[in-house]
Amino acid sequence: MVRAHVPESIAMSISSHRNPSVIARYNIDSADRRAALLRTQERATETGR
């Protein structure tokens, strides 16, 4: 949910997590995802968005 830009507080209430550390524990990132996000950011910068 956090990756879908749902605010952390709402994601916690939906998933019944009481502590933000649980959200952080399961929000595992990968090198592929970071590279894709970087490409997206670079394209947005090139187009002026």
Secondary structure, DSSP 8 states (H G I E B T S, - for coil): -GGGT--HHHHHHHHT--SHHHHHHH----HHHHHHHHHHHHHHHHHT-
